[in-house]
Amino acid sequence: MRTPARLRDIRRHGRGTPALPRARDGVVAPRSPAVRSDPFVRGISQPIGIARRARPSARARAPTSTTERSREGADKHRGPGACEHRAVPSLALVLSAGGPVATAFHGGVLAALFDETGWDARNATLLVGTSAGASAAAMLRGGFSPFDEFARLTDGELSAEGQQFADRVRASVPREPEPRASSNAFRPLGMRMALNGLLPHRFRPGLVLAGLVPRGSQSLARVGATAGAAHDQRWPSQSTWIVTVRVSDGARAVFGRDDLPSTDIGTAVQASSAVPNVYRPVRVGRHDYIDGAVLSSTNADLVAPLGFDAVVIVSSMTAVPAQARCTERDLTRTYFSRVLSREVATIRSTGTPVLVVQPTAADLALRRRDIDDATIGAIARQARETARTKLARSEAKHARAVLEATRV
């Protein structure tokens, strides 16, 4: 596919930063000047209710790199001989936090999306992952298919390619004992972070709680090693954003997008999964980083100004409105559901179709038991049915049409 002339000029002369592309006239075309001038793209905005982020560097700034990678990824997955003039829609996939339960929920939903629309989540123009979603994003970018992930979760048979992938990752992860806790493991994580969360015009309870609890003593070295073993390079060639929070001030830091110290995908996933009071923060450069879910379980607002043809959000820590009521038992779920609702409204205000798949009553019922392998499989199967039901509704028709347009 030929690069549009305007985009070639931008790269040659370094003028402007085009946002992620929409398909137009059979090619992936750059966005309009109005979108390119969006303050978020220039790196000076402050998304709703979220700490100010670092300004992206020219190297890491997402719109340019993602434009290039989405075109390369589209050509790669369409294969030789594909029609050169076929339009390639741009899709962002947002994967939420939520631990092993979220991993199972993601697996079931992504399997349903492939079964029902033919869309392979590995081909997403942009992947945004937080905590458990970061691990899922790393596996997808490493080449592990939704089919094989669902088979793994439900004790099914992997494809030959999937089995080779799983064996390679398993063999690469060291079985050494986890490092012992340091002497400061039980000190408060960060008072400045807690104080920043108390600002009256931007009250963020997650920052307050995270700043006051102990740093945590457990290690996530195996989680990071597993994510890193899925790749033969430090960072995926296709755009992948891993969301964390910087301990020193509570600011959101997005590896793969922001101007942050260079690191590998495994370390970024490890940092994104570092739940306060449980796991130790992860040091990258001069700063410590923790779980990105301290601010939002999804961080979906990151994709709002980027002009995608559709956005898919798989959110395990929220619930459909009927189940997101405020009860003492579900305060966290209620809070994250409200945050996600604001994020989705922001994305839709730009005219972008959004498909949100989140737990129903049937999904939540499975989470009230002890989590074992059988429960994980049941959660994945129910998530697949939940996603199928969601796709059949009229409210999903626009996003579904975009997903189906990517079918090879």
N, C-alpha and C positions, 0 to 999 in steps of 0.2 A: 504494500500500500504506500502510495507516495505521500510525503509530508506536505501539508498545505503551505503555500508560499509565505503567508503571513507568519506561520510558526517557524519556518526556516529563518526568516528575517529576525525574529525575536531571539533565536538561539545565536545567530551570527553576531548580532550587535549588542546582545544583552539588554534589550529594551523591554521592560515590563516582565510580568510573571503570569503567563496565561493559566487560568484555572483548569480543572480537569475537563476533558472534552465531552461533548455530546456528539452523537452520530448525526451527520447531515450530508445529504447528497451523496451517500455512498462512501464517505470518508470520515475519519475522526477529525472534526474541525475544532479550531481553537474557540474559546468563548469570546463573547463580545467585549469591547473596551469597558462597558459598565461593570461586568463581572470581574475583569482584570483589575479594576480600580477598587474593588471591595477592600475595606480596611483590614479584614482578616487575612486576605491574601498578601497584603503588604506587611503583615506581621505586627499590627498595632492595636488590634481589637482585644476586647475582653469579653469572652462568651458569657452568657447569662449565668450568674450565680457561681462562677468558677474563678479560681485564682488566675491572675495574669500570667501568661505563659512567656517563655523566652522567645525572642525574635528569631525566626528561621534564618539560617545562612543561605547563601546562594547555592551551596552544594546540597543542603538538606531540604530546601524549600519544596514542599510537596507538589504544588501544581505542576511545576516543570518536570520533575522526575517522574511523576505519575503519568503525565501526558506521554512521555517517551515510553514508559514501561507498559502502559495500557495498550499502546499500539503494537509493541513487540509481543506482548502476551497474546493479543488477539491474533496476530499473524501465526504465532507458534501453535495455538490450539486449533486454529482453523485448518492447518495442515496444508501441504502442497496441493496445488490445483484448485483451491477454493476461489470462489468468484472474487475478483479484486474489488468490485464495486459494492460488495455487500456491506450494509451499515452495521457497525459494531456498537451496541449500546454500552454506556458506562454505568457500572454498578458498584456501590459501596456496600460492604458487609460489616456490620458491627456485632461483635460477640461479647457478651457480658461476663461479669464476675460471678462467683458462686460455688467454687470448689468442685468436688467430684460430681455433685448433683448437676451443676451447670455443664460439666463436660458431657454427661449423659444427655442432658436436654439439647445441647448444641448438636450432638450426634444424631439424635432422632429428627430434629427439625431439618438439618441439612440433607439428610437422607430423603426426607419427604420432598424437599424442593427439587432434588434431582429426579426422583421418581415421577413427580407430577408435571414438571416443566422442562426437564432436560438440562437445567442449569447446574453446572459443576462449580461449587464454591471455590475450588482452587483457582478458577479463572477470574475472580473478582478483581475489578480495577484497583480497588483499595480495600485492604483489610484493617480494621481497627479492633484491637483486642485489649481487654482489661482483665488482669488476674487470670482466672481459668480461661477466659476468652483469649488471652495472650498465648497461652499454651496451645489452644486450638488453632489459632492463626499460624503459629510456627509449624505445626504439623501439616496444615493445608499447604502452606508455601513450600514445605519440604517435599510435597508430592503425595502425601497420604490421602487417599480419596474418601469422600463421604460414605461410599459403599463399604469400604474396608473399616472405617471408624465405627460404623453402625454394627458391622459384623463382630468387631472386637468387643464392643460394649454388650452385645447380646449373645456372646459365646457362639457366634456363627463361624463360617469358614471364610477366611480371607482369600482374596485373589492371589495369584502367584506373585504379582508385583507388590501387593500389599504385604505379603508374608516376607518377602525379601527386605522390604523397608523396615518392618517390625524387627526382624532378626538383626539387621544392621544397627538400628538404634539401640536395641537391647545389649548387643555386644560392645557398644561404644561407651555405655554408661558405667562408670566405675562403681564397684561394690564396697568401697572403703567406708569405714564408719564416719558418721557425721562429726564435724568439729565440735568440741565442747563449748558451752556457753562462756562468754567473756564476763569479767567482773562487773561491767556496767549494764548487764542484760536487764536489770530490774530498775534502772533509773528511768525517769520520765522521758518519753521520746523526744519532745521538743516544745518548750514553753512558748517560744515565738510563734510556732505553728498554731498552738492553741489560742494565743491572743489574736492572731490574724483571723481565726475562725469566729471570733467574737465581735468583729467589726459590725456596727449596727446596720449599715447599709448593705452588708453582704454576710449575713449570719450563716455559717456553715457548720452544723453540729458535728459532722464527720471529722473536721479538722480539730475541733475542740477536744473531742474524745481521744482522737489519735495522739494528740500532743500530750495528754495527761497520763496515758497508760504507759506501762513499762515498754522498753524497746523490744522485748521478746528474746527468747533464747534458742529457739529451734532454727535449723539451717534448711535452706531450700536448694542446696547444692545439686541434689539429684534432679530436681525439677529443671534447673538451668542446664544441666548436662544433657538431659533428655531432649530438650528443645534444640540445643546446639548440635546434638548428634544427628538431627534430621537434616542438617545442611552441610554442604561441602564448601561453603563460603561464610564470611562473617555476618552478612546480612542478605536477605532475599533480594533478587533482582527486581521483583515486582513490588509495588509500594505496599509497605506494611508498617503500621503505626502501633507501637506498644505504649500504653498509657501508664504513667507512674505519678507519684507525688514527691516533690523534693522536701526533705525533712527540715531543712534550715529555715524555710519560710512558708511551707504549705502550698507552693505554687505547683500547678500541673505541669509535668514535663513529659513530652511525647517523643520517645526514641523512634527514629526513622523520619521525623519531621523537624524537630527543633534543633537549634544550634547547640548541641550537647557534646560532651566528650565522646570520642569514638568508642564503640563497644560492639560486642557480638550479640546475635539474637538470643542466645541462651542467657546471658547476663541480664538483658533487658526483660526477658520473661520472668526471671528470678526476682528482679526488683518489683515488677508489676504484681507479683503474687505475695509479697511480703506483708502479710496481715499484721497490723500493730498488736502488740501484747502477746503474739504467738511466735512470729518469725523475725529474725534479725533483719534490720535494714541492709540494703545492698549498696556498697560503695562503688561509685563510678566517678573517676576523676577526683575532685575535691569534695564531692557531696554524697550524702546518703539518700537513697530513694526507697519508697514503700509502695504498697498496694494502691493502684489508681482508683480503686473503688471507695477510697476515703472521701472522694468528692462526688463520684457518680458511679453506679454499677455498670453503666454503659458508655458514658462520655460521647453520646451520639451527636451532641451539638458540634463536635469537631468537623463533621461533614456538611453542615448546613449551608455554608456559602460557596460550595465548590461546584455546583451545577451538574450533579449527576442526573442520568436519565431515571434512576430509581435507587432507593436505599432500602436495604433489608436489615432489620434489627432483630437479633435473637437474644431475648432478655430473660434470664432465669431467676433473677432476684426480685422481679416485680410480679404483677399478676393482672389479669384482665380486670376491668373496673369493678365488676360484681364481687371480686375476691380481694380487692385492694383496700377494703375498709379499714379504718383506724381502730385496731384493737390492741390491748396491751401485749398480746403475744406476737402481733405482726407489725410492730411499730417500724422496724427496719424495712419491711416489704412495702408498707404504706409510704414511707418517706421516699424510697427509691422509685416507686411508681409515680409519685408526683413529679420527681425530677425528670423521669423519662417522658412524662406527658408534656412538660415544658420543652424538652429537647425536640420531641416529634413535632410539636406545634411550630417551632422555629424552622425546622426543615421544610415542613409543608407550606409555610408562608412564602417560600421561594418558588413554589410551583412544582416541587419534586415529589413524585409519588413515594410513599413510605409503606413498607410492609413490616408490621411489628408482630412477632410471634412471642407470646409470653404465657406463663402457666395458667391453666383453667382450674376449676375445682377438682377435676379428675387428676390433673398433674400434682396438685398440692396434696391430695389425699395420700399419694405414695410416699411423700416426704415425712410423714409422721411416724415412720417406723425406723428401726436401726438400719443404717446404710451398709449393705453388703453387696456382693456381686450380683445376687439375684435381684435386689432392689434396683441397682444401677441399670440392669437390663430392662426391668419393668418401666423405669423412668424414660429410658430411650424409646421404647415401643410406644408409650403413651404420648410422648412428645411428637413422634412421627404422625400419630393420628390427629393430634391437636393442630399440627401444621397443615395437614391435608384438609381438615375442616375449615381452617382459616383461608386457605387458597380457594376454596369453593364459594366463598362469600363474595357478594358484589363489590364490597368495599376494597377487595384485593385485586380487582380486575385490571387496573392500570399497571400496578407493579408486576402482576403476573404476566401481562402482555410483554413487558420489557424482559422479564426472565426468559420467556419462551422465545423471544427474538434472538437470544444468544445461542440457541440450540444449534449444534453442529450438524 
